Amino acid sequence: MTPFECVPNFSEGRDPAKIAAIADAGRSVDGVTVLDVESNADHHRSVITLYGEGEPLLEAVYRMVEVAARTIDLTQHHGEHPRMGATDVVPFVPIGAATMPEAVQLAERLGERIARELAIPVFLYASAARRPERADLAKVREGQFEGLRTSISSDPSRAPDFGPPRLHPTAGAIAVGARPVLIAFNVLLTTPDVAVAKQVAKAVRARDGGLPEVKALGFEIAARSRAQVSMNLTDYRVTSIARAFEGVRATAEKLGAGVEESEIVGLVPEDALYDAAEVALRLKGFDRGLVLERKVRAAEAQRPGGEAIAAYAARLAARTPTPGGGSAAGVVGALAAALGQMVLAYSYGPKNPDEELARLHATLGSARARFLQLAEDDSRSYESVRAARRREKTAPTDPATREGIVAALRNAITVPLETGRLARQQASALAAVKGRTRAALSSDLVTALALFRAAAEGALANVGVNLDDLKTMGVATEEYQAEIAGLQAGL
């Protein structure tokens, strides 16, 4: 099987609990990784990026659609971004050896299941479109939820590809398709005048004679008192990020406005950023094979057994917020548990039976798996804090904003606190049997115990940072502080 990217868009950008429930539904399927969650309160929309092989990916996306259908009511939904469904659009994107025909098959299978089991009408779009006009998502979504309620049953050309010719009462309809990699790129203007943003969008988008492979709309970002040009670059090799940015900047200046900042929503191919760097730096004959990280990845991939650890270490070394210290503490805890298992495996056996050592060996195995899960959870918890903080910029006075930050910080405390607690427990259990382990492995035992201490100390330091943020918000933290003090006393 070959992997695919899938980037479902959900009509919810303001309720952290709903967004988390949808993302967790995707994470609940083995073999599927949630790579990114991006939410925007003004657009009232979340973009979630998944990665996995066909069957697990189909199941994960279906579960997310089902949660969205239960929790999102489009009759109460108002945001800047066009939408026609609680799950608005689900594109499958072939990566690596995966092909577009395979992506189309996934879209068709998912669309059929959604219509059959959830009674939500599905329109196939982009490369999966069965009608030429539906290659354009804007045409599929024309009229949005409110307009489509009438036209889906009265106009034969608006009939869905799967499901009944009527909208789901609260979940609307869904566009499911297959497409190449797309870059969502927004540029914030220095003016609050949305009319200017709409003029700029019209000037740069392909359908109105602007830049090829660019779709653009103008929005008002009320919380910032700014207007925004929101773009989809459907082929960054044709129109790069730099060229799109320059097109917006030049047009805005002609209209008396400027550019304040830009943002990329979701994930982006590294080559697209190299494109922008080449333009900005005016690099001549730049060989991307000379990029240090690419050289390192290629070298590590050729070393037997070195790829996984080297890849994680490279991600840890990168100038990115995650993975960070909390995640590293989880990985170190897993290494400590593994080394402890090795010491025990040599210390008992058929000729030297020891039930307690055998039980501890199994316990360390379970702890090793849990440490690795905590390492992943720590990165996700930090991303949730970042998302909550971003919402604070756009909706600082909304009570839900503070609630979302507090909930995210509590989770960012809970995860490393469990890492520290687990490391302390396993270290105590392993130290208690030190006298019954093989003397020849004493240095390995010392190393395992030192790694457990490092994991606990690093995790608790991570707890402390997030605890400080919680305290500044006036939230009681005495219970956390008492446990931390107890754990630190045993280090």
LINLIN-V648335 format. One record per backbone hydrogen bond with DSSP energy under -0.5 kcal/mol. NH is the residue of the N-H (numbers start at 1). CO is the residue of the C=O. If there is no record, write none. Layout:
nh=NH co=CO
nh=NH co=CO
This chain:
nh=4 co=52
nh=5 co=93
nh=6 co=50
nh=7 co=91
nh=8 co=48
nh=9 co=89
nh=10 co=46
nh=11 co=86
nh=12 co=10
nh=16 co=14
nh=19 co=15
nh=20 co=16
nh=21 co=17
nh=22 co=18
nh=23 co=19
nh=24 co=20
nh=25 co=21
nh=26 co=22
nh=27 co=23
nh=28 co=24
nh=29 co=26
nh=30 co=28
nh=32 co=29
nh=33 co=51
nh=35 co=33
nh=35 co=49
nh=36 co=49
nh=38 co=47
nh=40 co=45
nh=44 co=40
nh=45 co=40
nh=46 co=10
nh=47 co=38
nh=48 co=8
nh=48 co=46
nh=49 co=36
nh=50 co=6
nh=50 co=48
nh=51 co=33
nh=52 co=4
nh=53 co=31
nh=54 co=2
nh=57 co=53
nh=58 co=54
nh=59 co=55
nh=60 co=56
nh=61 co=57
nh=62 co=58
nh=63 co=59
nh=64 co=60
nh=65 co=61
nh=66 co=62
nh=67 co=63
nh=68 co=64
nh=69 co=65
nh=70 co=66
nh=71 co=67
nh=72 co=68
nh=74 co=72
nh=74 co=170
nh=76 co=73
nh=77 co=74
nh=80 co=42
nh=81 co=43
nh=86 co=171
nh=88 co=9
nh=88 co=86
nh=89 co=9
nh=90 co=175
nh=92 co=177
nh=93 co=5
nh=94 co=92
nh=95 co=3
nh=98 co=95
nh=103 co=99
nh=104 co=100
nh=105 co=101
nh=106 co=102
nh=107 co=103
nh=108 co=104
nh=109 co=105
nh=110 co=106
nh=111 co=107
nh=112 co=108
nh=113 co=109
nh=114 co=110
nh=115 co=111
nh=116 co=112
nh=117 co=113
nh=118 co=114
nh=119 co=115
nh=120 co=114
nh=121 co=119
nh=121 co=172
nh=122 co=162
nh=123 co=174
nh=125 co=176
nh=126 co=134
nh=127 co=178
nh=128 co=125
nh=129 co=126
nh=134 co=131
nh=135 co=132
nh=136 co=133
nh=137 co=135
nh=139 co=136
nh=140 co=136
nh=141 co=137
nh=142 co=139
nh=144 co=141
nh=145 co=83
nh=147 co=143
nh=148 co=144
nh=149 co=145
nh=150 co=147
nh=151 co=147
nh=152 co=148
nh=153 co=150
nh=154 co=150
nh=155 co=151
nh=156 co=154
nh=158 co=155
nh=159 co=156
nh=161 co=122
nh=162 co=122
nh=166 co=164
nh=168 co=172
nh=172 co=168
nh=173 co=84
nh=174 co=121
nh=175 co=88
nh=176 co=123
nh=176 co=174
nh=177 co=90
nh=178 co=125
nh=179 co=92
nh=183 co=233
nh=184 co=182
nh=184 co=265
nh=185 co=183
nh=185 co=231
nh=186 co=263
nh=187 co=229
nh=188 co=261
nh=189 co=187
nh=189 co=227
nh=190 co=258
nh=194 co=192
nh=196 co=193
nh=197 co=193
nh=198 co=194
nh=199 co=195
nh=200 co=196
nh=201 co=197
nh=202 co=198
nh=203 co=199
nh=204 co=200
nh=205 co=201
nh=206 co=214
nh=208 co=205
nh=209 co=206
nh=210 co=205
nh=211 co=204
nh=214 co=211
nh=215 co=232
nh=217 co=230
nh=219 co=228
nh=221 co=219
nh=221 co=226
nh=222 co=220
nh=224 co=221
nh=225 co=221
nh=225 co=222
nh=226 co=221
nh=227 co=191
nh=228 co=219
nh=229 co=187
nh=230 co=217
nh=230 co=228
nh=231 co=185
nh=231 co=229
nh=232 co=215
nh=233 co=183
nh=234 co=213
nh=234 co=232
nh=235 co=213
nh=238 co=235
nh=239 co=235
nh=240 co=238
nh=244 co=240
nh=245 co=241
nh=246 co=242
nh=247 co=243
nh=248 co=244
nh=249 co=245
nh=250 co=246
nh=251 co=247
nh=252 co=248
nh=253 co=249
nh=254 co=250
nh=255 co=251
nh=255 co=252
nh=256 co=253
nh=257 co=252
nh=260 co=188
nh=261 co=188
nh=263 co=186
nh=265 co=184
nh=265 co=263
nh=266 co=264
nh=272 co=269
nh=273 co=269
nh=274 co=270
nh=275 co=271
nh=276 co=272
nh=277 co=273
nh=278 co=274
nh=279 co=275
nh=280 co=276
nh=281 co=277
nh=282 co=278
nh=283 co=278
nh=285 co=283
nh=288 co=286
nh=290 co=287
nh=291 co=288
nh=295 co=291
nh=296 co=292
nh=297 co=293
nh=298 co=294
nh=299 co=295
nh=300 co=296
nh=301 co=297
nh=302 co=298
nh=302 co=299
nh=303 co=300
nh=304 co=302
nh=306 co=303
nh=307 co=303
nh=310 co=306
nh=311 co=307
nh=312 co=308
nh=313 co=309
nh=314 co=310
nh=315 co=311
nh=316 co=312
nh=317 co=313
nh=318 co=314
nh=320 co=318
nh=328 co=324
nh=329 co=325
nh=330 co=326
nh=331 co=327
nh=332 co=328
nh=333 co=329
nh=334 co=330
nh=335 co=331
nh=336 co=332
nh=337 co=333
nh=338 co=334
nh=339 co=335
nh=340 co=336
nh=341 co=337
nh=342 co=338
nh=343 co=339
nh=344 co=340
nh=345 co=341
nh=346 co=342
nh=347 co=344
nh=348 co=344
nh=349 co=352
nh=352 co=349
nh=358 co=354
nh=359 co=355
nh=360 co=356
nh=361 co=357
nh=362 co=358
nh=363 co=359
nh=364 co=360
nh=365 co=361
nh=366 co=362
nh=367 co=363
nh=368 co=364
nh=369 co=365
nh=370 co=366
nh=371 co=367
nh=372 co=368
nh=373 co=369
nh=374 co=370
nh=375 co=371
nh=376 co=372
nh=377 co=373
nh=378 co=374
nh=379 co=375
nh=380 co=376
nh=381 co=377
nh=382 co=378
nh=383 co=379
nh=384 co=380
nh=385 co=381
nh=386 co=382
nh=387 co=383
nh=388 co=384
nh=389 co=385
nh=390 co=386
nh=391 co=387
nh=392 co=388
nh=393 co=389
nh=393 co=390
nh=394 co=390
nh=395 co=391
nh=398 co=395
nh=401 co=398
nh=402 co=398
nh=403 co=399
nh=404 co=400
nh=405 co=401
nh=406 co=402
nh=407 co=403
nh=408 co=404
nh=409 co=405
nh=410 co=406
nh=411 co=407
nh=412 co=408
nh=413 co=409
nh=414 co=410
nh=415 co=411
nh=416 co=412
nh=417 co=413
nh=418 co=414
nh=419 co=415
nh=420 co=416
nh=421 co=417
nh=422 co=418
nh=423 co=419
nh=424 co=420
nh=425 co=421
nh=426 co=422
nh=427 co=423
nh=428 co=424
nh=429 co=425
nh=430 co=426
nh=431 co=427
nh=432 co=428
nh=433 co=429
nh=433 co=430
nh=434 co=431
nh=436 co=433
nh=437 co=434
nh=441 co=438
nh=442 co=439
nh=445 co=441
nh=446 co=442
nh=447 co=443
nh=448 co=444
nh=449 co=445
nh=450 co=446
nh=451 co=447
nh=452 co=448
nh=453 co=449
nh=454 co=450
nh=455 co=451
nh=456 co=452
nh=457 co=453
nh=458 co=454
nh=459 co=455
nh=460 co=456
nh=461 co=457
nh=462 co=458
nh=463 co=459
nh=464 co=460
nh=465 co=461
nh=466 co=462
nh=467 co=463
nh=468 co=464
nh=469 co=465
nh=470 co=466
nh=471 co=467
nh=472 co=468
nh=473 co=469
nh=473 co=470
nh=474 co=471
nh=475 co=470
nh=481 co=477
nh=482 co=478
nh=483 co=479
nh=484 co=480
nh=485 co=481
nh=486 co=482
nh=487 co=483
nh=488 co=484
nh=489 co=485
nh=490 co=486
nh=490 co=487
nh=491 co=488
